[in-house]
Amino acid sequence: MNTEWTQISPQEAAALHAAILAAHAHHDLEQLVELYAIAADSKEREGDVDAACFFLTQAFVFALETGISRAHELNRRLVAYGRAWPLEP
């Protein structure tokens, strides 16, 4: 799956959606972080801030749940949009 989309095609969107559903089915939280971040990046590039923040929030929650350090980066992005409070340092 291409992670550097300038604009996601309908086929790529369908593949991303299927991958997200599969990751949910397998309870693969680390994969969910990555997939939701990809979706957020795509929506951010399209200028759809609300959708980007929705996907960032999903990625952030799963990152917190898994305890991976990417949670801080995702939190910073949400804070920049005024959608979250900063995590403690």
Backbone as JSON Lines, residues from 0, in Angstrom:
{"i":0,"aa":"M","n":[0.84,-1.17,0.0],"ca":[0.0,0.0,0.0],"c":[0.89,1.24,0.0]}
{"i":1,"aa":"N","n":[0.62,2.18,-0.86],"ca":[1.4,3.4,-0.98],"c":[1.09,4.32,0.2]}
{"i":2,"aa":"T","n":[2.12,4.69,0.98],"ca":[1.91,5.56,2.14],"c":[2.23,7.02,1.83]}
{"i":3,"aa":"E","n":[2.57,7.34,0.6],"ca":[2.92,8.7,0.22],"c":[1.95,9.23,-0.84]}
{"i":4,"aa":"W","n":[0.68,9.02,-0.65],"ca":[-0.31,9.49,-1.61],"c":[-0.39,11.0,-1.64]}
{"i":5,"aa":"T","n":[-0.53,11.55,-2.83],"ca":[-0.85,12.96,-2.9],"c":[-2.37,13.11,-2.83]}
{"i":6,"aa":"Q","n":[-3.08,12.23,-3.49],"ca":[-4.53,12.14,-3.33],"c":[-4.87,10.66,-3.48]}
{"i":7,"aa":"I","n":[-5.66,10.18,-2.58],"ca":[-5.98,8.76,-2.54],"c":[-7.04,8.44,-3.61]}
{"i":8,"aa":"S","n":[-6.79,7.4,-4.37],"ca":[-7.74,6.98,-5.4],"c":[-8.85,6.16,-4.74]}
{"i":9,"aa":"P","n":[-9.96,5.99,-5.43],"ca":[-11.03,5.16,-4.87],"c":[-10.56,3.73,-4.57]}
{"i":10,"aa":"Q","n":[-9.7,3.18,-5.41],"ca":[-9.19,1.83,-5.19],"c":[-8.3,1.79,-3.95]}
{"i":11,"aa":"E","n":[-7.45,2.81,-3.78],"ca":[-6.59,2.87,-2.6],"c":[-7.42,3.09,-1.33]}
{"i":12,"aa":"A","n":[-8.46,3.9,-1.44],"ca":[-9.35,4.11,-0.29],"c":[-10.03,2.81,0.1]}
{"i":13,"aa":"A","n":[-10.47,2.05,-0.89],"ca":[-11.1,0.76,-0.6],"c":[-10.11,-0.21,0.03]}
{"i":14,"aa":"A","n":[-8.87,-0.22,-0.46],"ca":[-7.85,-1.09,0.1],"c":[-7.51,-0.68,1.54]}
{"i":15,"aa":"L","n":[-7.44,0.62,1.79],"ca":[-7.17,1.11,3.14],"c":[-8.32,0.74,4.07]}
{"i":16,"aa":"H","n":[-9.53,0.91,3.61],"ca":[-10.71,0.54,4.41],"c":[-10.69,-0.95,4.74]}
{"i":17,"aa":"A","n":[-10.39,-1.78,3.76],"ca":[-10.33,-3.23,3.98],"c":[-9.21,-3.59,4.96]}
{"i":18,"aa":"A","n":[-8.08,-2.91,4.84],"ca":[-6.96,-3.17,5.75],"c":[-7.32,-2.77,7.19]}
{"i":19,"aa":"I","n":[-8.04,-1.66,7.34],"ca":[-8.47,-1.23,8.67],"c":[-9.43,-2.25,9.27]}
{"i":20,"aa":"L","n":[-10.38,-2.72,8.46],"ca":[-11.33,-3.73,8.96],"c":[-10.6,-5.02,9.35]}
{"i":21,"aa":"A","n":[-9.64,-5.43,8.55],"ca":[-8.88,-6.64,8.86],"c":[-8.07,-6.46,10.14]}
{"i":22,"aa":"A","n":[-7.46,-5.3,10.32],"ca":[-6.69,-5.05,11.53],"c":[-7.6,-5.06,12.76]}
{"i":23,"aa":"H","n":[-8.79,-4.51,12.62],"ca":[-9.76,-4.58,13.72],"c":[-10.12,-6.03,14.02]}
{"i":24,"aa":"A","n":[-10.38,-6.8,12.98],"ca":[-10.77,-8.2,13.15],"c":[-9.68,-9.01,13.85]}
{"i":25,"aa":"H","n":[-8.43,-8.67,13.58],"ca":[-7.3,-9.39,14.18],"c":[-6.79,-8.73,15.46]}
{"i":26,"aa":"H","n":[-7.46,-7.66,15.88],"ca":[-7.06,-6.93,17.09],"c":[-5.59,-6.5,17.02]}
{"i":27,"aa":"D","n":[-5.17,-6.1,15.82],"ca":[-3.78,-5.66,15.58],"c":[-3.71,-4.16,15.81]}
{"i":28,"aa":"L","n":[-3.51,-3.77,17.06],"ca":[-3.57,-2.37,17.43],"c":[-2.45,-1.54,16.82]}
{"i":29,"aa":"E","n":[-1.26,-2.11,16.74],"ca":[-0.15,-1.37,16.14],"c":[-0.41,-1.09,14.66]}
{"i":30,"aa":"Q","n":[-0.99,-2.06,13.96],"ca":[-1.34,-1.86,12.56],"c":[-2.44,-0.79,12.44]}
{"i":31,"aa":"L","n":[-3.38,-0.79,13.38],"ca":[-4.44,0.22,13.36],"c":[-3.87,1.62,13.52]}
{"i":32,"aa":"V","n":[-2.86,1.78,14.36],"ca":[-2.2,3.08,14.51],"c":[-1.68,3.54,13.15]}
{"i":33,"aa":"E","n":[-0.96,2.66,12.48],"ca":[-0.37,3.02,11.19],"c":[-1.42,3.31,10.13]}
{"i":34,"aa":"L","n":[-2.44,2.47,10.06],"ca":[-3.46,2.64,9.02],"c":[-4.28,3.91,9.24]}
{"i":35,"aa":"Y","n":[-4.66,4.17,10.48],"ca":[-5.42,5.39,10.75],"c":[-4.55,6.62,10.52]}
{"i":36,"aa":"A","n":[-3.26,6.53,10.8],"ca":[-2.36,7.65,10.52],"c":[-2.25,7.9,9.02]}
{"i":37,"aa":"I","n":[-2.22,6.84,8.24],"ca":[-2.2,6.97,6.78],"c":[-3.46,7.67,6.31]}
{"i":38,"aa":"A","n":[-4.61,7.25,6.84],"ca":[-5.88,7.88,6.47],"c":[-5.87,9.35,6.87]}
{"i":39,"aa":"A","n":[-5.34,9.66,8.05],"ca":[-5.27,11.05,8.5],"c":[-4.38,11.88,7.58]}
{"i":40,"aa":"D","n":[-3.23,11.32,7.22],"ca":[-2.3,12.03,6.33],"c":[-2.98,12.35,5.0]}
{"i":41,"aa":"S","n":[-3.72,11.39,4.47],"ca":[-4.41,11.58,3.21],"c":[-5.44,12.7,3.3]}
{"i":42,"aa":"K","n":[-6.24,12.66,4.36],"ca":[-7.27,13.69,4.54],"c":[-6.65,15.05,4.79]}
{"i":43,"aa":"E","n":[-5.52,15.08,5.49],"ca":[-4.82,16.33,5.74],"c":[-4.36,16.94,4.42]}
{"i":44,"aa":"R","n":[-3.8,16.12,3.54],"ca":[-3.35,16.6,2.23],"c":[-4.51,17.09,1.38]}
{"i":45,"aa":"E","n":[-5.69,16.49,1.57],"ca":[-6.87,16.93,0.83],"c":[-7.46,18.22,1.42]}
{"i":46,"aa":"G","n":[-7.0,18.61,2.6],"ca":[-7.52,19.81,3.25],"c":[-8.76,19.56,4.09]}
{"i":47,"aa":"D","n":[-9.08,18.31,4.35],"ca":[-10.25,17.95,5.15],"c":[-9.8,17.77,6.6]}
{"i":48,"aa":"V","n":[-9.72,18.87,7.33],"ca":[-9.19,18.86,8.7],"c":[-10.05,18.03,9.63]}
{"i":49,"aa":"D","n":[-11.38,18.13,9.5],"ca":[-12.25,17.36,10.39],"c":[-12.02,15.86,10.22]}
{"i":50,"aa":"A","n":[-11.96,15.4,8.99],"ca":[-11.72,13.97,8.75],"c":[-10.32,13.58,9.2]}
{"i":51,"aa":"A","n":[-9.34,14.44,8.94],"ca":[-7.97,14.15,9.37],"c":[-7.91,14.0,10.88]}
{"i":52,"aa":"C","n":[-8.59,14.9,11.59],"ca":[-8.57,14.83,13.05],"c":[-9.32,13.61,13.57]}
{"i":53,"aa":"F","n":[-10.38,13.2,12.88],"ca":[-11.07,11.96,13.26],"c":[-10.1,10.79,13.19]}
{"i":54,"aa":"F","n":[-9.4,10.66,12.06],"ca":[-8.48,9.55,11.9],"c":[-7.27,9.67,12.84]}
{"i":55,"aa":"L","n":[-6.8,10.9,13.06],"ca":[-5.7,11.1,14.02],"c":[-6.13,10.66,15.42]}
{"i":56,"aa":"T","n":[-7.37,10.97,15.78],"ca":[-7.87,10.57,17.1],"c":[-7.9,9.06,17.23]}
{"i":57,"aa":"Q","n":[-8.34,8.38,16.18],"ca":[-8.35,6.91,16.22],"c":[-6.94,6.37,16.39]}
{"i":58,"aa":"A","n":[-6.01,6.91,15.59],"ca":[-4.62,6.47,15.68],"c":[-4.05,6.75,17.07]}
{"i":59,"aa":"F","n":[-4.36,7.91,17.62],"ca":[-3.88,8.31,18.94],"c":[-4.39,7.38,20.03]}
{"i":60,"aa":"V","n":[-5.68,7.07,19.99],"ca":[-6.26,6.18,21.01],"c":[-5.6,4.81,20.96]}
{"i":61,"aa":"F","n":[-5.43,4.25,19.76],"ca":[-4.79,2.94,19.66],"c":[-3.32,3.0,20.05]}
{"i":62,"aa":"A","n":[-2.65,4.13,19.76],"ca":[-1.25,4.29,20.18],"c":[-1.15,4.33,21.7]}
{"i":63,"aa":"L","n":[-2.08,5.02,22.34],"ca":[-2.1,5.04,23.81],"c":[-2.35,3.64,24.36]}
{"i":64,"aa":"E","n":[-3.28,2.94,23.71],"ca":[-3.63,1.6,24.18],"c":[-2.46,0.63,24.07]}
{"i":65,"aa":"T","n":[-1.66,0.79,23.03],"ca":[-0.52,-0.12,22.84],"c":[0.72,0.38,23.57]}
{"i":66,"aa":"G","n":[0.72,1.64,23.99],"ca":[1.87,2.18,24.69],"c":[3.03,2.56,23.78]}
{"i":67,"aa":"I","n":[2.79,2.71,22.48],"ca":[3.89,3.06,21.58],"c":[4.16,4.56,21.62]}
{"i":68,"aa":"S","n":[5.39,4.92,21.38],"ca":[5.82,6.31,21.51],"c":[5.19,7.23,20.47]}
{"i":69,"aa":"R","n":[4.65,6.68,19.42],"ca":[4.03,7.51,18.37],"c":[2.84,8.3,18.92]}
{"i":70,"aa":"A","n":[2.33,7.91,20.07],"ca":[1.22,8.62,20.69],"c":[1.56,10.1,20.87]}
{"i":71,"aa":"H","n":[2.81,10.4,21.2],"ca":[3.21,11.8,21.41],"c":[3.13,12.6,20.12]}
{"i":72,"aa":"E","n":[3.59,12.02,19.02],"ca":[3.53,12.71,17.73],"c":[2.08,12.93,17.32]}
{"i":73,"aa":"L","n":[1.24,11.93,17.47],"ca":[-0.17,12.06,17.12],"c":[-0.85,13.1,18.0]}
{"i":74,"aa":"N","n":[-0.52,13.1,19.28],"ca":[-1.06,14.09,20.2],"c":[-0.66,15.5,19.78]}
{"i":75,"aa":"R","n":[0.6,15.69,19.41],"ca":[1.06,17.02,18.98],"c":[0.27,17.5,17.78]}
{"i":76,"aa":"R","n":[-0.01,16.6,16.86],"ca":[-0.79,16.98,15.67],"c":[-2.21,17.38,16.05]}
{"i":77,"aa":"L","n":[-2.81,16.64,16.96],"ca":[-4.17,16.98,17.4],"c":[-4.17,18.3,18.18]}
{"i":78,"aa":"V","n":[-3.16,18.53,18.99],"ca":[-3.04,19.78,19.73],"c":[-2.93,20.96,18.75]}
{"i":79,"aa":"A","n":[-2.15,20.79,17.7],"ca":[-1.98,21.85,16.7],"c":[-3.29,22.25,16.06]}
{"i":80,"aa":"Y","n":[-4.24,21.31,15.96],"ca":[-5.56,21.61,15.41],"c":[-6.55,22.02,16.49]}
{"i":81,"aa":"G","n":[-6.1,22.11,17.73],"ca":[-6.99,22.48,18.82],"c":[-7.97,21.38,19.19]}
{"i":82,"aa":"R","n":[-7.6,20.13,18.91],"ca":[-8.52,19.0,19.14],"c":[-8.14,18.17,20.35]}
{"i":83,"aa":"A","n":[-7.05,18.5,21.03],"ca":[-6.62,17.71,22.21],"c":[-5.78,18.59,23.11]}
{"i":84,"aa":"W","n":[-5.64,18.16,24.34],"ca":[-4.72,18.77,25.28],"c":[-3.38,18.06,25.15]}
{"i":85,"aa":"P","n":[-2.28,18.78,25.38],"ca":[-0.96,18.14,25.3],"c":[-0.82,17.06,26.38]}
{"i":86,"aa":"L","n":[-0.13,15.99,26.0],"ca":[0.21,14.96,26.98],"c":[1.26,15.51,27.94]}
{"i":87,"aa":"E","n":[1.32,14.92,29.11],"ca":[2.37,15.3,30.05],"c":[3.72,14.92,29.44]}
{"i":88,"aa":"P","n":[4.76,15.75,29.69],"ca":[6.09,15.42,29.09],"c":[6.68,14.15,29.65]}
